Amino acid sequence: MSTWDAANNLEELSYKLSNIRDVVELIAQGVDDPHSGALWAVYSMMDDLQSKIYIQSEMVMNLHRAESKKAKK
């Protein structure tokens, strides 16, 4: 797998996780249950994971750019 493909796959995962996180947020907003705090905890964890995936994607994309630049020389 190329670094370009890896970066795209990571971005796709981040996008899908963002969509799931948004659904969890909507559910948590509409729940008058004392356990809804658990939904907010899940939301927070998903938000953290999405941020980490995004950072990894940027790192892989930067690696791809460096490899492409090196190959052109």
Gaussian input, Z-matrix of N, CA and C with variables (Angstrom, degrees):
# hf/3-21g

backbone

0 1
 N
 C     1     B1
 C     2     B2     1     A1
 N     3     B3     2     A2     1     D1
 C     4     B4     3     A3     2     D2
 C     5     B5     4     A4     3     D3
 N     6     B6     5     A5     4     D4
 C     7     B7     6     A6     5     D5
 C     8     B8     7     A7     6     D6
 N     9     B9     8     A8     7     D7
 C    10    B10     9     A9     8     D8
 C    11    B11    10    A10     9     D9
 N    12    B12    11    A11    10    D10
 C    13    B13    12    A12    11    D11
 C    14    B14    13    A13    12    D12
 N    15    B15    14    A14    13    D13
 C    16    B16    15    A15    14    D14
 C    17    B17    16    A16    15    D15
 N    18    B18    17    A17    16    D16
 C    19    B19    18    A18    17    D17
 C    20    B20    19    A19    18    D18
 N    21    B21    20    A20    19    D19
 C    22    B22    21    A21    20    D20
 C    23    B23    22    A22    21    D21
 N    24    B24    23    A23    22    D22
 C    25    B25    24    A24    23    D23
 C    26    B26    25    A25    24    D24
 N    27    B27    26    A26    25    D25
 C    28    B28    27    A27    26    D26
 C    29    B29    28    A28    27    D27
 N    30    B30    29    A29    28    D28
 C    31    B31    30    A30    29    D29
 C    32    B32    31    A31    30    D30
 N    33    B33    32    A32    31    D31
 C    34    B34    33    A33    32    D32
 C    35    B35    34    A34    33    D33
 N    36    B36    35    A35    34    D34
 C    37    B37    36    A36    35    D35
 C    38    B38    37    A37    36    D36
 N    39    B39    38    A38    37    D37
 C    40    B40    39    A39    38    D38
 C    41    B41    40    A40    39    D39
 N    42    B42    41    A41    40    D40
 C    43    B43    42    A42    41    D41
 C    44    B44    43    A43    42    D42
 N    45    B45    44    A44    43    D43
 C    46    B46    45    A45    44    D44
 C    47    B47    46    A46    45    D45
 N    48    B48    47    A47    46    D46
 C    49    B49    48    A48    47    D47
 C    50    B50    49    A49    48    D48
 N    51    B51    50    A50    49    D49
 C    52    B52    51    A51    50    D50
 C    53    B53    52    A52    51    D51
 N    54    B54    53    A53    52    D52
 C    55    B55    54    A54    53    D53
 C    56    B56    55    A55    54    D54
 N    57    B57    56    A56    55    D55
 C    58    B58    57    A57    56    D56
 C    59    B59    58    A58    57    D57
 N    60    B60    59    A59    58    D58
 C    61    B61    60    A60    59    D59
 C    62    B62    61    A61    60    D60
 N    63    B63    62    A62    61    D61
 C    64    B64    63    A63    62    D62
 C    65    B65    64    A64    63    D63
 N    66    B66    65    A65    64    D64
 C    67    B67    66    A66    65    D65
 C    68    B68    67    A67    66    D66
 N    69    B69    68    A68    67    D67
 C    70    B70    69    A69    68    D68
 C    71    B71    70    A70    69    D69
 N    72    B72    71    A71    70    D70
 C    73    B73    72    A72    71    D71
 C    74    B74    73    A73    72    D72
 N    75    B75    74    A74    73    D73
 C    76    B76    75    A75    74    D74
 C    77    B77    76    A76    75    D75
 N    78    B78    77    A77    76    D76
 C    79    B79    78    A78    77    D77
 C    80    B80    79    A79    78    D78
 N    81    B81    80    A80    79    D79
 C    82    B82    81    A81    80    D80
 C    83    B83    82    A82    81    D81
 N    84    B84    83    A83    82    D82
 C    85    B85    84    A84    83    D83
 C    86    B86    85    A85    84    D84
 N    87    B87    86    A86    85    D85
 C    88    B88    87    A87    86    D86
 C    89    B89    88    A88    87    D87
 N    90    B90    89    A89    88    D88
 C    91    B91    90    A90    89    D89
 C    92    B92    91    A91    90    D90
 N    93    B93    92    A92    91    D91
 C    94    B94    93    A93    92    D92
 C    95    B95    94    A94    93    D93
 N    96    B96    95    A95    94    D94
 C    97    B97    96    A96    95    D95
 C    98    B98    97    A97    96    D96
 N    99    B99    98    A98    97    D97
 C   100   B100    99    A99    98    D98
 C   101   B101   100   A100    99    D99
 N   102   B102   101   A101   100   D100
 C   103   B103   102   A102   101   D101
 C   104   B104   103   A103   102   D102
 N   105   B105   104   A104   103   D103
 C   106   B106   105   A105   104   D104
 C   107   B107   106   A106   105   D105
 N   108   B108   107   A107   106   D106
 C   109   B109   108   A108   107   D107
 C   110   B110   109   A109   108   D108
 N   111   B111   110   A110   109   D109
 C   112   B112   111   A111   110   D110
 C   113   B113   112   A112   111   D111
 N   114   B114   113   A113   112   D112
 C   115   B115   114   A114   113   D113
 C   116   B116   115   A115   114   D114
 N   117   B117   116   A116   115   D115
 C   118   B118   117   A117   116   D116
 C   119   B119   118   A118   117   D117
 N   120   B120   119   A119   118   D118
 C   121   B121   120   A120   119   D119
 C   122   B122   121   A121   120   D120
 N   123   B123   122   A122   121   D121
 C   124   B124   123   A123   122   D122
 C   125   B125   124   A124   123   D123
 N   126   B126   125   A125   124   D124
 C   127   B127   126   A126   125   D125
 C   128   B128   127   A127   126   D126
 N   129   B129   128   A128   127   D127
 C   130   B130   129   A129   128   D128
 C   131   B131   130   A130   129   D129
 N   132   B132   131   A131   130   D130
 C   133   B133   132   A132   131   D131
 C   134   B134   133   A133   132   D132
 N   135   B135   134   A134   133   D133
 C   136   B136   135   A135   134   D134
 C   137   B137   136   A136   135   D135
 N   138   B138   137   A137   136   D136
 C   139   B139   138   A138   137   D137
 C   140   B140   139   A139   138   D138
 N   141   B141   140   A140   139   D139
 C   142   B142   141   A141   140   D140
 C   143   B143   142   A142   141   D141
 N   144   B144   143   A143   142   D142
 C   145   B145   144   A144   143   D143
 C   146   B146   145   A145   144   D144
 N   147   B147   146   A146   145   D145
 C   148   B148   147   A147   146   D146
 C   149   B149   148   A148   147   D147
 N   150   B150   149   A149   148   D148
 C   151   B151   150   A150   149   D149
 C   152   B152   151   A151   150   D150
 N   153   B153   152   A152   151   D151
 C   154   B154   153   A153   152   D152
 C   155   B155   154   A154   153   D153
 N   156   B156   155   A155   154   D154
 C   157   B157   156   A156   155   D155
 C   158   B158   157   A157   156   D156
 N   159   B159   158   A158   157   D157
 C   160   B160   159   A159   158   D158
 C   161   B161   160   A160   159   D159
 N   162   B162   161   A161   160   D160
 C   163   B163   162   A162   161   D161
 C   164   B164   163   A163   162   D162
 N   165   B165   164   A164   163   D163
 C   166   B166   165   A165   164   D164
 C   167   B167   166   A166   165   D165
 N   168   B168   167   A167   166   D166
 C   169   B169   168   A168   167   D167
 C   170   B170   169   A169   168   D168
 N   171   B171   170   A170   169   D169
 C   172   B172   171   A171   170   D170
 C   173   B173   172   A172   171   D171
 N   174   B174   173   A173   172   D172
 C   175   B175   174   A174   173   D173
 C   176   B176   175   A175   174   D174
 N   177   B177   176   A176   175   D175
 C   178   B178   177   A177   176   D176
 C   179   B179   178   A178   177   D177
 N   180   B180   179   A179   178   D178
 C   181   B181   180   A180   179   D179
 C   182   B182   181   A181   180   D180
 N   183   B183   182   A182   181   D181
 C   184   B184   183   A183   182   D182
 C   185   B185   184   A184   183   D183
 N   186   B186   185   A185   184   D184
 C   187   B187   186   A186   185   D185
 C   188   B188   187   A187   186   D186
 N   189   B189   188   A188   187   D187
 C   190   B190   189   A189   188   D188
 C   191   B191   190   A190   189   D189
 N   192   B192   191   A191   190   D190
 C   193   B193   192   A192   191   D191
 C   194   B194   193   A193   192   D192
 N   195   B195   194   A194   193   D193
 C   196   B196   195   A195   194   D194
 C   197   B197   196   A196   195   D195
 N   198   B198   197   A197   196   D196
 C   199   B199   198   A198   197   D197
 C   200   B200   199   A199   198   D198
 N   201   B201   200   A200   199   D199
 C   202   B202   201   A201   200   D200
 C   203   B203   202   A202   201   D201
 N   204   B204   203   A203   202   D202
 C   205   B205   204   A204   203   D203
 C   206   B206   205   A205   204   D204
 N   207   B207   206   A206   205   D205
 C   208   B208   207   A207   206   D206
 C   209   B209   208   A208   207   D207
 N   210   B210   209   A209   208   D208
 C   211   B211   210   A210   209   D209
 C   212   B212   211   A211   210   D210
 N   213   B213   212   A212   211   D211
 C   214   B214   213   A213   212   D212
 C   215   B215   214   A214   213   D213
 N   216   B216   215   A215   214   D214
 C   217   B217   216   A216   215   D215
 C   218   B218   217   A217   216   D216

   B1=1.4483
   B2=1.5221
   B3=1.2997
   B4=1.4588
   B5=1.5282
   B6=1.3188
   B7=1.4723
   B8=1.5226
   B9=1.3251
   B10=1.4676
   B11=1.5319
   B12=1.3197
   B13=1.4600
   B14=1.5258
   B15=1.3300
   B16=1.4634
   B17=1.5218
   B18=1.3250
   B19=1.4713
   B20=1.5211
   B21=1.3200
   B22=1.4652
   B23=1.5272
   B24=1.3231
   B25=1.4652
   B26=1.5205
   B27=1.3230
   B28=1.4666
   B29=1.5263
   B30=1.3232
   B31=1.4611
   B32=1.5296
   B33=1.3274
   B34=1.4620
   B35=1.5294
   B36=1.3334
   B37=1.4688
   B38=1.5235
   B39=1.3156
   B40=1.4654
   B41=1.5295
   B42=1.3211
   B43=1.4633
   B44=1.5300
   B45=1.3279
   B46=1.4663
   B47=1.5238
   B48=1.3153
   B49=1.4618
   B50=1.5209
   B51=1.3213
   B52=1.4604
   B53=1.5251
   B54=1.3290
   B55=1.4655
   B56=1.5278
   B57=1.3227
   B58=1.4641
   B59=1.5289
   B60=1.3248
   B61=1.4622
   B62=1.5317
   B63=1.3304
   B64=1.4638
   B65=1.5286
   B66=1.3237
   B67=1.4699
   B68=1.5273
   B69=1.3230
   B70=1.4683
   B71=1.5272
   B72=1.3284
   B73=1.4632
   B74=1.5249
   B75=1.3283
   B76=1.4668
   B77=1.5277
   B78=1.3188
   B79=1.4647
   B80=1.5264
   B81=1.3263
   B82=1.4701
   B83=1.5294
   B84=1.3131
   B85=1.4635
   B86=1.5255
   B87=1.3314
   B88=1.4540
   B89=1.5126
   B90=1.3201
   B91=1.4605
   B92=1.5179
   B93=1.3359
   B94=1.4575
   B95=1.5208
   B96=1.2889
   B97=1.4571
   B98=1.5238
   B99=1.3186
   B100=1.4636
   B101=1.5254
   B102=1.3171
   B103=1.4616
   B104=1.5233
   B105=1.3461
   B106=1.4607
   B107=1.5250
   B108=1.3234
   B109=1.4589
   B110=1.5162
   B111=1.3131
   B112=1.4604
   B113=1.5326
   B114=1.3326
   B115=1.4622
   B116=1.5240
   B117=1.3315
   B118=1.4654
   B119=1.5265
   B120=1.3258
   B121=1.4653
   B122=1.5297
   B123=1.3275
   B124=1.4684
   B125=1.5253
   B126=1.3181
   B127=1.4709
   B128=1.5292
   B129=1.3157
   B130=1.4639
   B131=1.5269
   B132=1.3316
   B133=1.4646
   B134=1.5315
   B135=1.3209
   B136=1.4530
   B137=1.5289
   B138=1.3244
   B139=1.4595
   B140=1.5269
   B141=1.3234
   B142=1.4590
   B143=1.5343
   B144=1.3268
   B145=1.4700
   B146=1.5259
   B147=1.3175
   B148=1.4595
   B149=1.5237
   B150=1.3141
   B151=1.4667
   B152=1.5232
   B153=1.3270
   B154=1.4680
   B155=1.5268
   B156=1.3267
   B157=1.4634
   B158=1.5302
   B159=1.3255
   B160=1.4600
   B161=1.5313
   B162=1.3160
   B163=1.4639
   B164=1.5247
   B165=1.3387
   B166=1.4629
   B167=1.5254
   B168=1.3176
   B169=1.4575
   B170=1.5189
   B171=1.3162
   B172=1.4645
   B173=1.5231
   B174=1.3283
   B175=1.4620
   B176=1.5304
   B177=1.3209
   B178=1.4632
   B179=1.5259
   B180=1.3231
   B181=1.4657
   B182=1.5251
   B183=1.3237
   B184=1.4603
   B185=1.5278
   B186=1.3223
   B187=1.4599
   B188=1.5305
   B189=1.3199
   B190=1.4621
   B191=1.5312
   B192=1.3278
   B193=1.4680
   B194=1.5317
   B195=1.3242
   B196=1.4731
   B197=1.5353
   B198=1.3270
   B199=1.4654
   B200=1.5238
   B201=1.3152
   B202=1.4704
   B203=1.5164
   B204=1.3039
   B205=1.4538
   B206=1.5311
   B207=1.3496
   B208=1.4665
   B209=1.5296
   B210=1.3207
   B211=1.4655
   B212=1.5290
   B213=1.3226
   B214=1.4665
   B215=1.5259
   B216=1.3244
   B217=1.4594
   B218=1.4943
   A1=108.11
   A2=115.51
   A3=120.04
   A4=110.24
   A5=115.07
   A6=119.00
   A7=110.10
   A8=116.68
   A9=120.76
   A10=110.02
   A11=116.99
   A12=121.35
   A13=111.07
   A14=116.17
   A15=120.47
   A16=110.51
   A17=116.83
   A18=120.52
   A19=110.69
   A20=117.12
   A21=120.35
   A22=111.44
   A23=117.11
   A24=120.83
   A25=111.15
   A26=116.74
   A27=120.34
   A28=110.94
   A29=116.84
   A30=119.75
   A31=111.19
   A32=116.88
   A33=120.70
   A34=110.72
   A35=116.60
   A36=120.51
   A37=110.78
   A38=116.22
   A39=120.90
   A40=110.43
   A41=116.82
   A42=121.63
   A43=110.95
   A44=116.40
   A45=120.13
   A46=110.98
   A47=116.96
   A48=120.81
   A49=110.39
   A50=116.78
   A51=121.09
   A52=111.07
   A53=116.83
   A54=120.29
   A55=111.43
   A56=116.65
   A57=120.29
   A58=109.91
   A59=116.10
   A60=120.83
   A61=110.78
   A62=116.48
   A63=120.26
   A64=111.51
   A65=117.03
   A66=120.68
   A67=110.01
   A68=117.34
   A69=121.00
   A70=109.64
   A71=117.36
   A72=120.87
   A73=110.68
   A74=117.14
   A75=120.52
   A76=111.32
   A77=116.20
   A78=120.27
   A79=110.07
   A80=116.39
   A81=120.80
   A82=111.13
   A83=117.40
   A84=120.78
   A85=112.03
   A86=116.51
   A87=120.19
   A88=114.62
   A89=117.70
   A90=120.87
   A91=109.94
   A92=116.27
   A93=121.15
   A94=110.00
   A95=115.17
   A96=122.67
   A97=108.81
   A98=117.35
   A99=118.50
   A100=113.13
   A101=116.74
   A102=120.29
   A103=112.20
   A104=117.01
   A105=118.83
   A106=110.90
   A107=117.34
   A108=119.78
   A109=110.88
   A110=115.53
   A111=119.98
   A112=110.00
   A113=116.83
   A114=119.70
   A115=110.92
   A116=116.51
   A117=119.28
   A118=110.35
   A119=117.06
   A120=120.16
   A121=110.05
   A122=116.27
   A123=120.62
   A124=109.14
   A125=116.65
   A126=121.32
   A127=110.16
   A128=116.31
   A129=121.21
   A130=111.44
   A131=116.26
   A132=119.79
   A133=110.90
   A134=116.60
   A135=120.30
   A136=110.63
   A137=116.35
   A138=120.89
   A139=110.06
   A140=116.38
   A141=121.59
   A142=110.54
   A143=116.59
   A144=120.34
   A145=111.70
   A146=115.81
   A147=119.35
   A148=110.24
   A149=117.26
   A150=120.81
   A151=111.11
   A152=116.54
   A153=120.34
   A154=111.38
   A155=116.93
   A156=120.54
   A157=109.56
   A158=116.43
   A159=120.42
   A160=110.67
   A161=117.06
   A162=121.48
   A163=110.19
   A164=116.68
   A165=120.13
   A166=111.01
   A167=116.80
   A168=121.35
   A169=110.51
   A170=116.75
   A171=120.74
   A172=111.30
   A173=116.83
   A174=120.42
   A175=110.90
   A176=116.82
   A177=120.67
   A178=109.93
   A179=117.26
   A180=120.30
   A181=110.64
   A182=117.67
   A183=120.68
   A184=110.83
   A185=116.73
   A186=121.29
   A187=110.11
   A188=116.19
   A189=121.01
   A190=110.48
   A191=116.70
   A192=120.46
   A193=110.91
   A194=115.50
   A195=119.62
   A196=110.48
   A197=116.89
   A198=120.44
   A199=111.02
   A200=116.75
   A201=120.57
   A202=110.63
   A203=116.57
   A204=121.44
   A205=110.95
   A206=115.14
   A207=121.14
   A208=110.34
   A209=116.58
   A210=120.96
   A211=111.53
   A212=117.38
   A213=121.44
   A214=111.69
   A215=117.43
   A216=120.29
   A217=112.09
   D1=134.93
   D2=179.01
   D3=-78.70
   D4=163.36
   D5=177.58
   D6=-64.94
   D7=-32.16
   D8=177.90
   D9=-63.27
   D10=-47.00
   D11=178.43
   D12=-62.67
   D13=-41.21
   D14=179.95
   D15=-62.40
   D16=-43.90
   D17=179.14
   D18=-63.42
   D19=-42.40
   D20=178.77
   D21=-64.47
   D22=-40.66
   D23=178.03
   D24=-63.13
   D25=-41.04
   D26=178.23
   D27=-65.07
   D28=-41.57
   D29=178.44
   D30=-64.29
   D31=-37.83
   D32=177.52
   D33=-64.06
   D34=-42.50
   D35=176.68
   D36=-61.21
   D37=-42.58
   D38=179.58
   D39=-61.61
   D40=-42.95
   D41=179.91
   D42=-63.58
   D43=-45.40
   D44=179.74
   D45=-64.68
   D46=-41.22
   D47=178.33
   D48=-63.48
   D49=-38.47
   D50=177.35
   D51=-60.93
   D52=-41.98
   D53=178.57
   D54=-63.84
   D55=-43.05
   D56=178.88
   D57=-64.82
   D58=-41.82
   D59=179.00
   D60=-59.77
   D61=-40.65
   D62=178.73
   D63=-63.43
   D64=-38.13
   D65=177.66
   D66=-65.83
   D67=-43.55
   D68=178.56
   D69=-60.91
   D70=-39.97
   D71=178.46
   D72=-61.78
   D73=-44.56
   D74=179.15
   D75=-62.14
   D76=-41.67
   D77=178.66
   D78=-64.21
   D79=-44.93
   D80=-178.02
   D81=-63.23
   D82=-35.41
   D83=179.69
   D84=-67.97
   D85=-30.13
   D86=-175.28
   D87=-95.90
   D88=4.49
   D89=-175.71
   D90=-103.86
   D91=124.81
   D92=175.70
   D93=-101.68
   D94=44.66
   D95=-175.77
   D96=-110.60
   D97=140.12
   D98=178.90
   D99=-62.19
   D100=-18.68
   D101=179.49
   D102=-86.90
   D103=0.97
   D104=-179.45
   D105=-64.53
   D106=-18.90
   D107=174.52
   D108=-58.17
   D109=-31.12
   D110=177.46
   D111=-64.77
   D112=-37.77
   D113=177.66
   D114=-64.23
   D115=-38.96
   D116=178.64
   D117=-68.19
   D118=-33.06
   D119=176.38
   D120=-65.76
   D121=-41.78
   D122=177.04
   D123=-62.44
   D124=-44.70
   D125=178.42
   D126=-56.71
   D127=-46.18
   D128=-178.66
   D129=-63.26
   D130=-42.78
   D131=178.76
   D132=-64.59
   D133=-40.36
   D134=179.45
   D135=-66.37
   D136=-37.98
   D137=177.52
   D138=-62.72
   D139=-42.54
   D140=178.57
   D141=-64.04
   D142=-44.57
   D143=178.04
   D144=-61.40
   D145=-41.43
   D146=179.76
   D147=-62.41
   D148=-41.80
   D149=178.39
   D150=-62.08
   D151=-42.53
   D152=179.93
   D153=-66.73
   D154=-39.75
   D155=177.80
   D156=-63.89
   D157=-41.84
   D158=179.43
   D159=-61.42
   D160=-43.38
   D161=179.01
   D162=-62.13
   D163=-44.34
   D164=178.24
   D165=-62.28
   D166=-40.26
   D167=178.82
   D168=-61.30
   D169=-43.99
   D170=178.14
   D171=-62.83
   D172=-40.29
   D173=179.10
   D174=-63.85
   D175=-43.16
   D176=179.68
   D177=-66.72
   D178=-40.32
   D179=178.73
   D180=-64.17
   D181=-40.09
   D182=176.71
   D183=-63.49
   D184=-38.58
   D185=176.22
   D186=-62.93
   D187=-42.62
   D188=178.02
   D189=-60.51
   D190=-44.88
   D191=179.26
   D192=-61.58
   D193=-42.89
   D194=179.74
   D195=-64.42
   D196=-41.95
   D197=178.41
   D198=-65.03
   D199=-40.23
   D200=179.09
   D201=-65.67
   D202=-42.54
   D203=179.50
   D204=-63.37
   D205=-41.54
   D206=179.93
   D207=-65.94
   D208=-38.88
   D209=-178.66
   D210=-68.03
   D211=-28.94
   D212=-179.46
   D213=-74.54
   D214=-21.39
   D215=-177.47
   D216=-77.38

